[in-house]
C-alpha cells in the first residue's frame, strides 16, 4: 500500500506547543509527516529558516516518522515532489477559518488530488500563536510552558537586554 504522507506547512517563527500538539496527533494518522518551513515570505521573520529547522528538528526528534524541510514557491508543487497528498493545518479559532478556507479552496483549484486537513487545536493551546509568543518574549515575559525549552532559550538569545532585570 502506498504511504500516506502529509505536509504540515507554516512559518513556524518559532514552533510552539500548539504546533507540536498538531504534529503529535497527526503522527497517529499518517505514515509520514513533513514539517515544511515556508520561506518565500520570510522577510519579517524573527528566525532564519536554518534556525527554524534546527529548533523543529530538536523538538520532533522523538518522532521517527516526522521530518523537517523548507520550501519556497507553491505548496502544491512542493507536495507533488514530496509525494504528499494531504496538507495539514491547525485551526485555533473561528478567526483562522476565513483565511484557511480560502487558502484551501485555492490550493484545491491548483491541484484537486491534494486535500487540506484541518485539525482543531488542543484546549490548552488555542491561545498560542508565534506572533504573541514573540511579543511576550520581546517584552521580557516568560514563555516557558508555551514553547519547548530549546525554543524558549533561543527567544532569550534574540531578546537578551530584556531578560536581565
Ligand atoms: P502560517 O504563517 O502559515 O499561518 P504558522 O507557523 O503561524 O504558519 O502556523 C502553521 C499552522 O499551524 C497554521 O495552520 C496555524 O493555524 C497552525 N497553528 C499555529 N498555532 C497553533 C496552535 N496554537 N494550535 C493549533 N494550530 C496552530
Backbone and ligand atoms as CSV (ligand in chain L), in Angstrom:
chain,resi,resn,atom,element,x,y,z
A,1,UNK,N,N,0.829,-1.203,0.000
A,1,UNK,CA,C,0.000,0.000,0.000
A,1,UNK,C,C,0.870,1.263,0.000
A,2,UNK,N,N,0.353,2.274,-0.671
A,2,UNK,CA,C,1.133,3.497,-0.726
A,2,UNK,C,C,1.155,4.216,0.630
A,3,UNK,N,N,2.292,4.816,0.905
A,3,UNK,CA,C,2.411,5.544,2.167
A,3,UNK,C,C,1.545,6.802,2.164
A,4,UNK,N,N,0.931,7.087,3.279
A,4,UNK,CA,C,0.145,8.321,3.416
A,4,UNK,C,C,1.061,9.403,3.981
A,5,UNK,N,N,1.372,10.354,3.115
A,5,UNK,CA,C,2.307,11.400,3.535
A,5,UNK,C,C,1.578,12.748,3.637
A,6,UNK,N,N,1.747,13.399,4.790
A,6,UNK,CA,C,1.154,14.727,4.975
A,6,UNK,C,C,2.260,15.760,5.099
A,7,UNK,N,N,1.976,16.941,4.584
A,7,UNK,CA,C,2.886,18.066,4.774
A,7,UNK,C,C,2.210,19.056,5.724
A,8,UNK,N,N,2.956,19.472,6.724
A,8,UNK,CA,C,2.448,20.494,7.655
A,8,UNK,C,C,3.224,21.781,7.362
A,9,UNK,N,N,2.641,22.658,6.548
A,9,UNK,CA,C,3.371,23.858,6.150
A,9,UNK,C,C,3.093,25.028,7.093
A,10,UNK,N,N,4.045,25.919,7.208
A,10,UNK,CA,C,3.816,27.104,8.038
A,10,UNK,C,C,5.069,27.940,8.145
A,11,UNK,N,N,4.927,29.038,8.876
A,11,UNK,CA,C,6.084,29.908,9.080
A,11,UNK,C,C,6.940,29.403,10.243
A,12,UNK,N,N,6.291,28.841,11.249
A,12,UNK,CA,C,6.999,28.302,12.424
A,12,UNK,C,C,8.058,29.273,12.948
A,13,UNK,N,N,7.605,30.495,13.225
A,13,UNK,CA,C,8.536,31.564,13.640
A,13,UNK,C,C,8.251,32.010,15.067
A,14,UNK,N,N,8.510,31.221,16.074
A,14,UNK,CA,C,9.080,29.861,16.069
A,14,UNK,C,C,7.981,28.808,16.282
A,15,UNK,N,N,8.413,27.539,16.297
A,15,UNK,CA,C,7.495,26.433,16.608
A,15,UNK,C,C,7.028,26.574,18.069
A,16,UNK,N,N,5.751,26.279,18.305
A,16,UNK,CA,C,5.180,26.379,19.660
A,16,UNK,C,C,4.590,25.026,20.071
A,17,UNK,N,N,4.130,24.962,21.327
A,17,UNK,CA,C,3.447,23.744,21.766
A,17,UNK,C,C,2.144,23.527,21.002
A,18,UNK,N,N,1.560,24.604,20.462
A,18,UNK,CA,C,0.350,24.462,19.639
A,18,UNK,C,C,0.654,23.675,18.376
A,19,UNK,N,N,1.746,24.040,17.699
A,19,UNK,CA,C,2.174,23.298,16.502
A,19,UNK,C,C,2.484,21.842,16.859
A,20,UNK,N,N,3.207,21.680,17.966
A,20,UNK,CA,C,3.634,20.332,18.349
A,20,UNK,C,C,2.428,19.433,18.647
A,21,UNK,N,N,1.403,20.025,19.226
A,21,UNK,CA,C,0.177,19.274,19.518
A,21,UNK,C,C,-0.434,18.727,18.218
A,22,UNK,N,N,-0.461,19.551,17.188
A,22,UNK,CA,C,-0.994,19.118,15.884
A,22,UNK,C,C,-0.109,17.981,15.329
A,23,UNK,N,N,1.200,18.160,15.417
A,23,UNK,CA,C,2.133,17.147,14.891
A,23,UNK,C,C,1.925,15.814,15.598
A,24,UNK,N,N,1.837,15.862,16.927
A,24,UNK,CA,C,1.681,14.618,17.708
A,24,UNK,C,C,0.420,13.883,17.315
A,25,UNK,N,N,-0.646,14.628,17.089
A,25,UNK,CA,C,-1.899,13.971,16.727
A,25,UNK,C,C,-1.856,13.449,15.300
A,26,UNK,N,N,-1.164,14.158,14.428
A,26,UNK,CA,C,-1.073,13.719,13.031
A,26,UNK,C,C,-0.219,12.457,12.903
A,27,UNK,N,N,0.729,12.287,13.821
A,27,UNK,CA,C,1.589,11.095,13.812
A,27,UNK,C,C,0.751,9.819,13.851
A,28,UNK,N,N,-0.390,9.912,14.536
A,28,UNK,CA,C,-1.256,8.733,14.667
A,28,UNK,C,C,-2.043,8.447,13.390
A,29,UNK,N,N,-2.113,9.416,12.506
A,29,UNK,CA,C,-2.957,9.275,11.309
A,29,UNK,C,C,-2.139,8.951,10.055
A,30,UNK,N,N,-0.934,9.550,9.958
A,30,UNK,CA,C,-0.164,9.437,8.721
A,30,UNK,C,C,1.084,8.576,8.894
A,31,UNK,N,N,1.508,7.974,7.767
A,31,UNK,CA,C,2.751,7.195,7.800
A,31,UNK,C,C,3.961,8.114,7.942
A,32,UNK,N,N,3.853,9.282,7.264
A,32,UNK,CA,C,4.970,10.227,7.311
A,32,UNK,C,C,4.424,11.648,7.361
A,33,UNK,N,N,5.109,12.479,8.107
A,33,UNK,CA,C,4.730,13.896,8.154
A,33,UNK,C,C,5.971,14.731,7.881
A,34,UNK,N,N,5.833,15.666,6.959
A,34,UNK,CA,C,6.933,16.586,6.689
A,34,UNK,C,C,6.529,17.959,7.209
A,35,UNK,N,N,7.250,18.438,8.204
A,35,UNK,CA,C,7.017,19.800,8.678
A,35,UNK,C,C,7.794,20.703,7.718
A,36,UNK,N,N,7.058,21.521,6.963
A,36,UNK,CA,C,7.691,22.282,5.880
A,36,UNK,C,C,7.676,23.775,6.193
A,37,UNK,N,N,8.853,24.310,6.417
A,37,UNK,CA,C,9.005,25.725,6.747
A,37,UNK,C,C,8.968,26.532,5.450
A,38,UNK,N,N,7.972,27.400,5.357
A,38,UNK,CA,C,7.835,28.222,4.152
A,38,UNK,C,C,8.799,29.386,4.237
A,39,UNK,N,N,9.619,29.565,3.220
A,39,UNK,CA,C,10.479,30.754,3.338
A,39,UNK,C,C,10.436,31.682,2.141
A,40,UNK,N,N,9.278,31.727,1.516
A,40,UNK,CA,C,9.133,32.770,0.488
A,40,UNK,C,C,8.672,34.097,1.083
A,41,UNK,N,N,7.936,34.034,2.213
A,41,UNK,CA,C,7.516,35.303,2.823
A,41,UNK,C,C,8.219,35.487,4.157
A,42,UNK,N,N,9.501,35.212,4.107
A,42,UNK,CA,C,10.278,35.181,5.349
A,42,UNK,C,C,10.813,36.540,5.777
A,43,UNK,N,N,10.489,37.563,5.015
A,43,UNK,CA,C,11.151,38.850,5.255
A,43,UNK,C,C,11.007,39.373,6.675
A,44,UNK,N,N,9.815,39.230,7.247
A,44,UNK,CA,C,9.643,39.783,8.592
A,44,UNK,C,C,9.836,38.727,9.669
A,45,UNK,N,N,10.486,37.624,9.334
A,45,UNK,CA,C,10.683,36.572,10.333
A,45,UNK,C,C,11.723,36.963,11.370
A,46,UNK,N,N,11.489,36.523,12.592
A,46,UNK,CA,C,12.494,36.721,13.642
A,46,UNK,C,C,13.636,35.720,13.445
A,47,UNK,N,N,13.279,34.482,13.099
A,47,UNK,CA,C,14.282,33.429,12.958
A,47,UNK,C,C,14.557,33.137,11.478
A,48,UNK,N,N,15.775,32.745,11.181
A,48,UNK,CA,C,16.123,32.351,9.810
A,48,UNK,C,C,15.578,30.946,9.562
A,49,UNK,N,N,15.415,30.562,8.297
A,49,UNK,CA,C,14.957,29.202,8.013
A,49,UNK,C,C,15.853,28.159,8.677
A,50,UNK,N,N,17.160,28.407,8.727
A,50,UNK,CA,C,18.091,27.447,9.352
A,50,UNK,C,C,17.812,27.313,10.844
A,51,UNK,N,N,17.583,28.443,11.490
A,51,UNK,CA,C,17.276,28.401,12.926
A,51,UNK,C,C,15.965,27.672,13.181
A,52,UNK,N,N,14.975,27.936,12.322
A,52,UNK,CA,C,13.668,27.281,12.487
A,52,UNK,C,C,13.816,25.770,12.350
A,53,UNK,N,N,14.555,25.354,11.327
A,53,UNK,CA,C,14.745,23.922,11.088
A,53,UNK,C,C,15.457,23.271,12.269
A,54,UNK,N,N,16.469,23.955,12.769
A,54,UNK,CA,C,17.221,23.415,13.903
A,54,UNK,C,C,16.305,23.228,15.120
A,55,UNK,N,N,15.486,24.234,15.392
A,55,UNK,CA,C,14.583,24.146,16.548
A,55,UNK,C,C,13.550,23.034,16.358
A,56,UNK,N,N,12.949,22.968,15.157
A,56,UNK,CA,C,11.903,21.960,14.917
A,56,UNK,C,C,12.500,20.556,14.988
A,57,UNK,N,N,13.676,20.385,14.388
A,57,UNK,CA,C,14.331,19.068,14.379
A,57,UNK,C,C,14.531,18.569,15.802
A,58,UNK,N,N,14.972,19.472,16.657
A,58,UNK,CA,C,15.180,19.121,18.071
A,58,UNK,C,C,13.850,18.716,18.735
A,59,UNK,N,N,12.811,19.474,18.428
A,59,UNK,CA,C,11.513,19.255,19.069
A,59,UNK,C,C,10.856,17.938,18.630
A,60,UNK,N,N,11.073,17.539,17.365
A,60,UNK,CA,C,10.392,16.324,16.858
A,60,UNK,C,C,11.296,15.090,16.867
A,61,UNK,N,N,12.438,15.215,17.559
A,61,UNK,CA,C,13.403,14.107,17.438
A,61,UNK,C,C,12.893,12.765,17.988
A,62,UNK,N,N,11.903,12.796,18.850
A,62,UNK,CA,C,11.321,11.548,19.358
A,62,UNK,C,C,10.303,10.910,18.422
A,63,UNK,N,N,10.069,11.519,17.288
A,63,UNK,CA,C,9.056,11.014,16.349
A,63,UNK,C,C,9.712,10.611,15.028
A,64,UNK,N,N,10.013,9.333,14.881
A,64,UNK,CA,C,10.777,8.898,13.706
A,64,UNK,C,C,10.047,9.109,12.365
A,65,UNK,N,N,8.725,9.260,12.385
A,65,UNK,CA,C,8.019,9.432,11.101
A,65,UNK,C,C,7.895,10.904,10.699
A,66,UNK,N,N,8.448,11.782,11.544
A,66,UNK,CA,C,8.356,13.216,11.232
A,66,UNK,C,C,9.694,13.727,10.723
A,67,UNK,N,N,9.664,14.415,9.582
A,67,UNK,CA,C,10.892,15.039,9.091
A,67,UNK,C,C,10.656,16.535,8.901
A,68,UNK,N,N,11.744,17.260,8.706
A,68,UNK,CA,C,11.657,18.719,8.613
A,68,UNK,C,C,12.321,19.170,7.330
A,69,UNK,N,N,11.714,20.144,6.668
A,69,UNK,CA,C,12.248,20.610,5.388
A,69,UNK,C,C,11.841,22.076,5.211
A,70,UNK,N,N,12.374,22.712,4.184
A,70,UNK,CA,C,11.879,24.051,3.833
A,70,UNK,C,C,11.372,24.001,2.405
A,71,UNK,N,N,10.537,24.952,2.079
A,71,UNK,CA,C,10.130,25.064,0.684
A,71,UNK,C,C,9.889,26.532,0.365
A,72,UNK,N,N,10.010,26.859,-0.918
A,72,UNK,CA,C,9.605,28.187,-1.352
A,72,UNK,C,C,8.745,27.981,-2.590
A,73,UNK,N,N,7.975,28.956,-2.927
A,73,UNK,CA,C,7.081,28.808,-4.075
A,73,UNK,C,C,5.791,28.132,-3.675
A,74,UNK,N,N,5.154,27.503,-4.641
A,74,UNK,CA,C,3.819,26.945,-4.401
A,74,UNK,C,C,3.868,25.677,-3.557
A,75,UNK,N,N,3.048,25.656,-2.532
A,75,UNK,CA,C,2.960,24.478,-1.673
A,75,UNK,C,C,2.562,23.240,-2.481
A,76,UNK,N,N,1.619,23.418,-3.403
A,76,UNK,CA,C,1.134,22.267,-4.167
A,76,UNK,C,C,2.262,21.614,-4.973
A,77,UNK,N,N,3.155,22.425,-5.491
A,77,UNK,CA,C,4.270,21.860,-6.267
A,77,UNK,C,C,5.243,21.132,-5.363
A,78,UNK,N,N,5.472,21.722,-4.209
A,78,UNK,CA,C,6.354,21.062,-3.244
A,78,UNK,C,C,5.757,19.716,-2.836
A,79,UNK,N,N,4.450,19.705,-2.611
A,79,UNK,CA,C,3.795,18.477,-2.156
A,79,UNK,C,C,3.844,17.383,-3.219
A,80,UNK,N,N,3.687,17.786,-4.449
A,80,UNK,CA,C,3.745,16.795,-5.534
A,80,UNK,C,C,5.120,16.122,-5.556
A,81,UNK,N,N,6.147,16.930,-5.425
A,81,UNK,CA,C,7.511,16.385,-5.417
A,81,UNK,C,C,7.723,15.464,-4.230
A,82,UNK,N,N,7.122,15.827,-3.106
A,82,UNK,CA,C,7.294,15.033,-1.882
A,82,UNK,C,C,6.347,13.829,-1.838
A,83,UNK,N,N,5.518,13.704,-2.864
A,83,UNK,CA,C,4.501,12.628,-2.937
A,83,UNK,C,C,3.534,12.669,-1.753
A,84,UNK,N,N,3.240,13.875,-1.325
A,84,UNK,CA,C,2.296,14.043,-0.215
A,84,UNK,C,C,0.921,14.366,-0.781
A,85,UNK,N,N,-0.114,13.848,-0.130
A,85,UNK,CA,C,-1.474,14.071,-0.641
A,85,UNK,C,C,-2.321,14.932,0.293
A,86,UNK,N,N,-1.812,15.187,1.489
A,86,UNK,CA,C,-2.597,15.958,2.443
A,86,UNK,C,C,-1.768,17.114,3.006
A,87,UNK,N,N,-2.368,18.311,2.983
A,87,UNK,CA,C,-1.767,19.467,3.653
A,87,UNK,C,C,-2.462,19.598,4.992
A,88,UNK,N,N,-1.675,19.697,6.020
A,88,UNK,CA,C,-2.200,19.727,7.375
A,88,UNK,C,C,-2.201,21.162,7.872
A,89,UNK,N,N,-3.327,21.603,8.445
A,89,UNK,CA,C,-3.371,22.939,9.029
A,89,UNK,C,C,-4.075,22.894,10.369
A,90,UNK,N,N,-3.666,23.762,11.251
A,90,UNK,CA,C,-4.319,23.830,12.552
A,90,UNK,C,C,-5.335,24.959,12.577
A,91,UNK,N,N,-6.393,24.765,13.302
A,91,UNK,CA,C,-7.381,25.841,13.485
A,91,UNK,C,C,-7.492,26.158,14.964
A,92,UNK,N,N,-7.244,27.401,15.291
A,92,UNK,CA,C,-7.339,27.801,16.695
A,92,UNK,C,C,-8.708,28.371,17.019
A,93,UNK,N,N,-9.153,29.266,16.181
A,93,UNK,CA,C,-10.411,29.958,16.473
A,93,UNK,C,C,-11.108,30.226,15.156
A,94,UNK,N,N,-12.333,30.681,15.253
A,94,UNK,CA,C,-13.060,30.971,14.015
A,94,UNK,C,C,-12.315,32.019,13.190
A,95,UNK,N,N,-11.521,32.855,13.872
A,95,UNK,CA,C,-10.787,33.889,13.141
A,95,UNK,C,C,-9.774,33.293,12.163
A,96,UNK,N,N,-9.305,32.081,12.417
A,96,UNK,CA,C,-8.390,31.418,11.465
A,96,UNK,C,C,-9.155,30.932,10.229
A,97,UNK,N,N,-10.457,30.731,10.407
A,97,UNK,CA,C,-11.216,29.980,9.410
A,97,UNK,C,C,-11.266,30.634,8.043
A,98,UNK,N,N,-11.584,31.910,8.013
A,98,UNK,CA,C,-11.793,32.618,6.751
A,98,UNK,C,C,-10.561,32.495,5.840
A,99,UNK,N,N,-9.415,32.807,6.401
A,99,UNK,CA,C,-8.163,32.741,5.636
A,99,UNK,C,C,-7.868,31.307,5.196
A,100,UNK,N,N,-7.984,30.387,6.138
A,100,UNK,CA,C,-7.660,28.987,5.849
A,100,UNK,C,C,-8.603,28.410,4.789
A,101,UNK,N,N,-9.867,28.790,4.873
A,101,UNK,CA,C,-10.869,28.291,3.948
A,101,UNK,C,C,-10.542,28.713,2.513
A,102,UNK,N,N,-10.166,29.979,2.369
A,102,UNK,CA,C,-9.824,30.475,1.031
A,102,UNK,C,C,-8.543,29.843,0.509
A,103,UNK,N,N,-7.579,29.692,1.399
A,103,UNK,CA,C,-6.306,29.083,1.027
A,103,UNK,C,C,-6.528,27.636,0.555
A,104,UNK,N,N,-7.338,26.898,1.314
A,104,UNK,CA,C,-7.601,25.503,0.962
A,104,UNK,C,C,-8.333,25.422,-0.374
A,105,UNK,N,N,-9.275,26.322,-0.592
A,105,UNK,CA,C,-10.033,26.315,-1.845
A,105,UNK,C,C,-9.105,26.645,-3.015
A,106,UNK,N,N,-8.228,27.605,-2.809
A,106,UNK,CA,C,-7.276,27.981,-3.862
A,106,UNK,C,C,-6.341,26.820,-4.170
A,107,UNK,N,N,-5.845,26.192,-3.130
A,107,UNK,CA,C,-4.935,25.064,-3.330
A,107,UNK,C,C,-5.631,23.918,-4.051
A,108,UNK,N,N,-6.866,23.699,-3.711
A,108,UNK,CA,C,-7.589,22.622,-4.386
A,108,UNK,C,C,-7.821,22.958,-5.858
A,109,UNK,N,N,-8.022,24.235,-6.147
A,109,UNK,CA,C,-8.206,24.585,-7.560
A,109,UNK,C,C,-6.895,24.424,-8.331
A,110,UNK,N,N,-5.774,24.528,-7.625
A,110,UNK,CA,C,-4.475,24.313,-8.283
A,110,UNK,C,C,-4.197,22.825,-8.487
A,111,UNK,N,N,-4.666,22.013,-7.563
A,111,UNK,CA,C,-4.431,20.570,-7.666
A,111,UNK,C,C,-5.506,19.824,-6.884
A,112,UNK,N,N,-6.440,19.210,-7.595
A,112,UNK,CA,C,-7.557,18.592,-6.870
A,112,UNK,C,C,-7.239,17.190,-6.342
A,113,UNK,N,N,-6.011,16.748,-6.532
A,113,UNK,CA,C,-5.578,15.467,-5.942
A,113,UNK,C,C,-5.172,15.662,-4.479
A,114,UNK,N,N,-4.964,16.920,-4.128
A,114,UNK,CA,C,-4.436,17.213,-2.795
A,114,UNK,C,C,-5.522,17.810,-1.909
A,115,UNK,N,N,-5.636,17.291,-0.704
A,115,UNK,CA,C,-6.632,17.786,0.236
A,115,UNK,C,C,-5.973,18.530,1.380
A,116,UNK,N,N,-6.741,19.435,1.979
A,116,UNK,CA,C,-6.277,20.091,3.191
A,116,UNK,C,C,-7.042,19.493,4.361
A,117,UNK,N,N,-6.307,19.086,5.380
A,117,UNK,CA,C,-6.950,18.537,6.573
A,117,UNK,C,C,-6.757,19.534,7.718
A,118,UNK,N,N,-7.876,19.947,8.301
A,118,UNK,CA,C,-7.800,20.882,9.420
A,118,UNK,C,C,-7.916,20.118,10.722
A,119,UNK,N,N,-7.039,20.433,11.639
A,119,UNK,CA,C,-7.146,19.833,12.965
A,119,UNK,C,C,-7.381,20.949,13.965
A,120,UNK,N,N,-8.315,20.692,14.851
A,120,UNK,CA,C,-8.586,21.681,15.884
A,120,UNK,C,C,-7.487,21.600,16.925
A,121,UNK,N,N,-7.085,22.752,17.373
A,121,UNK,CA,C,-6.028,22.781,18.364
A,121,UNK,C,C,-6.514,22.227,19.715
A,122,UNK,N,N,-5.588,21.700,20.501
A,122,UNK,CA,C,-5.931,21.218,21.836
A,122,UNK,C,C,-6.372,22.383,22.725
A,123,UNK,N,N,-7.192,22.093,23.718
A,123,UNK,CA,C,-7.781,23.172,24.536
A,123,UNK,C,C,-6.739,24.014,25.270
A,124,UNK,N,N,-5.594,23.411,25.548
A,124,UNK,CA,C,-4.569,24.165,26.270
A,124,UNK,C,C,-3.734,25.058,25.359
A,125,UNK,N,N,-3.978,24.980,24.055
A,125,UNK,CA,C,-3.069,25.656,23.135
A,125,UNK,C,C,-3.740,26.659,22.222
A,126,UNK,N,N,-5.058,26.825,22.349
A,126,UNK,CA,C,-5.767,27.622,21.358
A,126,UNK,C,C,-5.339,29.092,21.364
A,127,UNK,N,N,-4.764,29.550,22.477
A,127,UNK,CA,C,-4.393,30.971,22.572
A,127,UNK,C,C,-2.941,31.213,22.174
A,128,UNK,N,N,-2.236,30.156,21.810
A,128,UNK,CA,C,-0.815,30.308,21.486
A,128,UNK,C,C,-0.633,30.604,19.999
A,129,UNK,N,N,0.058,31.679,19.704
A,129,UNK,CA,C,0.470,31.910,18.319
A,129,UNK,C,C,1.925,32.363,18.337
A,130,UNK,N,N,2.630,32.098,17.268
A,130,UNK,CA,C,4.043,32.506,17.204
A,130,UNK,C,C,4.151,34.020,17.403
A,131,UNK,N,N,3.175,34.743,16.863
A,131,UNK,CA,C,3.231,36.204,16.948
A,131,UNK,C,C,3.148,36.682,18.402
A,132,UNK,N,N,2.203,36.142,19.166
A,132,UNK,CA,C,2.090,36.602,20.558
A,132,UNK,C,C,3.275,36.118,21.394
A,133,UNK,N,N,3.787,34.949,21.063
A,133,UNK,CA,C,4.972,34.448,21.770
A,133,UNK,C,C,6.139,35.432,21.599
A,134,UNK,N,N,6.317,35.891,20.361
A,134,UNK,CA,C,7.421,36.830,20.098
A,134,UNK,C,C,7.202,38.148,20.837
A,135,UNK,N,N,5.953,38.581,20.855
A,135,UNK,CA,C,5.618,39.825,21.532
A,135,UNK,C,C,5.937,39.728,23.020
A,136,UNK,N,N,5.481,38.642,23.632
A,136,UNK,CA,C,5.716,38.448,25.067
A,136,UNK,C,C,7.215,38.348,25.352
A,137,UNK,N,N,7.919,37.552,24.528
A,137,UNK,CA,C,9.363,37.363,24.744
A,137,UNK,C,C,10.104,38.689,24.576
A,138,UNK,N,N,9.682,39.500,23.623
A,138,UNK,CA,C,10.391,40.756,23.374
A,138,UNK,C,C,10.210,41.718,24.544
A,139,UNK,N,N,9.136,41.516,25.313
A,139,UNK,CA,C,8.885,42.377,26.469
A,139,UNK,C,C,9.422,41.772,27.760
A,140,UNK,N,N,10.126,40.651,27.607
A,140,UNK,CA,C,10.750,40.030,28.773
A,140,UNK,C,C,9.840,39.078,29.538
A,141,UNK,N,N,8.683,38.756,28.973
A,141,UNK,CA,C,7.752,37.837,29.646
A,141,UNK,C,C,8.183,36.390,29.513
A,142,UNK,N,N,7.658,35.559,30.403
A,142,UNK,CA,C,8.023,34.137,30.404
A,142,UNK,C,C,7.197,33.384,29.364
A,143,UNK,N,N,7.895,32.622,28.535
A,143,UNK,CA,C,7.196,31.829,27.520
A,143,UNK,C,C,7.341,30.327,27.775
A,144,UNK,N,N,7.988,29.981,28.882
A,144,UNK,CA,C,8.101,28.561,29.242
A,144,UNK,C,C,6.686,28.023,29.413
A,145,UNK,N,N,6.446,26.831,28.949
A,145,UNK,CA,C,5.090,26.278,29.019
A,145,UNK,C,C,4.301,26.537,27.749
A,146,UNK,N,N,4.768,27.476,26.951
A,146,UNK,CA,C,4.090,27.778,25.681
A,146,UNK,C,C,4.894,27.285,24.491
A,147,UNK,N,N,6.207,27.256,24.685
A,147,UNK,CA,C,7.108,26.746,23.637
A,147,UNK,C,C,8.077,25.750,24.273
A,148,UNK,N,N,8.608,24.822,23.478
A,148,UNK,CA,C,9.591,23.885,24.025
A,148,UNK,C,C,10.813,24.632,24.567
A,149,UNK,N,N,11.533,23.959,25.438
A,149,UNK,CA,C,12.625,24.609,26.157
A,149,UNK,C,C,13.710,25.176,25.243
A,150,UNK,N,N,14.052,24.413,24.186
A,150,UNK,CA,C,15.096,24.907,23.286
A,150,UNK,C,C,14.647,26.177,22.570
A,151,UNK,N,N,13.343,26.290,22.329
A,151,UNK,CA,C,12.802,27.481,21.663
A,151,UNK,C,C,12.812,28.667,22.635
A,152,UNK,N,N,12.446,28.403,23.882
A,152,UNK,CA,C,12.474,29.461,24.903
A,152,UNK,C,C,13.893,30.018,25.042
A,153,UNK,N,N,14.882,29.118,24.990
A,153,UNK,CA,C,16.290,29.543,25.082
A,153,UNK,C,C,16.674,30.442,23.911
A,154,UNK,N,N,16.268,30.039,22.723
A,154,UNK,CA,C,16.569,30.805,21.504
A,154,UNK,C,C,15.921,32.186,21.553
A,155,UNK,N,N,14.699,32.223,22.094
A,155,UNK,CA,C,13.999,33.509,22.195
A,155,UNK,C,C,14.754,34.446,23.137
A,156,UNK,N,N,15.273,33.864,24.227
A,156,UNK,CA,C,16.050,34.671,25.177
A,156,UNK,C,C,17.274,35.271,24.502
A,157,UNK,N,N,17.895,34.455,23.632
A,157,UNK,CA,C,19.081,34.958,22.927
A,157,UNK,C,C,18.714,36.092,21.977
A,158,UNK,N,N,17.511,36.035,21.399
A,158,UNK,CA,C,17.085,37.080,20.460
A,158,UNK,C,C,16.773,38.390,21.169
A,159,UNK,N,N,16.324,38.280,22.419
A,159,UNK,CA,C,15.936,39.487,23.156
A,159,UNK,C,C,16.721,39.567,24.475
A,160,UNK,N,N,18.054,39.608,24.411
A,160,UNK,CA,C,18.847,39.471,25.637
A,160,UNK,C,C,18.678,40.629,26.611
A,161,UNK,N,N,18.585,41.860,26.098
A,161,UNK,CA,C,18.583,43.015,27.008
A,161,UNK,C,C,17.380,43.042,27.927
A,162,UNK,N,N,16.299,42.385,27.490
A,162,UNK,CA,C,15.065,42.418,28.281
A,162,UNK,C,C,15.066,41.386,29.392
A,163,UNK,N,N,15.979,40.429,29.305
A,163,UNK,CA,C,15.892,39.293,30.226
A,163,UNK,C,C,16.674,39.509,31.515
A,164,UNK,N,N,17.458,40.627,31.563
A,164,UNK,CA,C,18.384,40.745,32.694
A,164,UNK,C,C,17.706,41.230,33.964
A,165,UNK,N,N,16.888,42.262,33.827
A,165,UNK,CA,C,16.353,42.895,35.020
A,165,UNK,C,C,15.186,42.200,35.671
L,1,LIG,P1,P,1.310,30.478,8.876
L,1,LIG,O1,O,2.137,31.714,8.913
L,1,LIG,O2,O,1.363,29.738,7.599
L,1,LIG,O3,O,-0.093,30.645,9.439
L,1,LIG,P2,P,2.171,29.326,11.361
L,1,LIG,O4,O,3.541,28.880,11.607
L,1,LIG,O5,O,1.689,30.512,12.125
L,1,LIG,O6,O,2.065,29.484,9.834
L,1,LIG,O7,O,1.167,28.120,11.631
L,1,LIG,C1,C,1.197,26.947,10.860
L,1,LIG,C2,C,-0.096,26.214,11.077
L,1,LIG,O8,O,-0.215,25.859,12.444
L,1,LIG,C3,C,-1.346,27.002,10.741
L,1,LIG,O9,O,-2.303,26.119,10.196
L,1,LIG,C4,C,-1.791,27.518,12.072
L,1,LIG,O10,O,-3.194,27.749,12.101
L,1,LIG,C5,C,-1.415,26.356,12.957
L,1,LIG,N1,N,-1.221,26.767,14.341
L,1,LIG,C6,C,-0.485,27.783,14.825
L,1,LIG,N2,N,-0.571,27.878,16.165
L,1,LIG,C7,C,-1.400,26.875,16.551
L,1,LIG,C8,C,-1.918,26.456,17.810
L,1,LIG,N3,N,-1.625,27.088,18.927
L,1,LIG,N4,N,-2.718,25.376,17.797
L,1,LIG,C9,C,-3.034,24.762,16.650
L,1,LIG,N5,N,-2.624,25.131,15.454
L,1,LIG,C10,C,-1.809,26.169,15.384
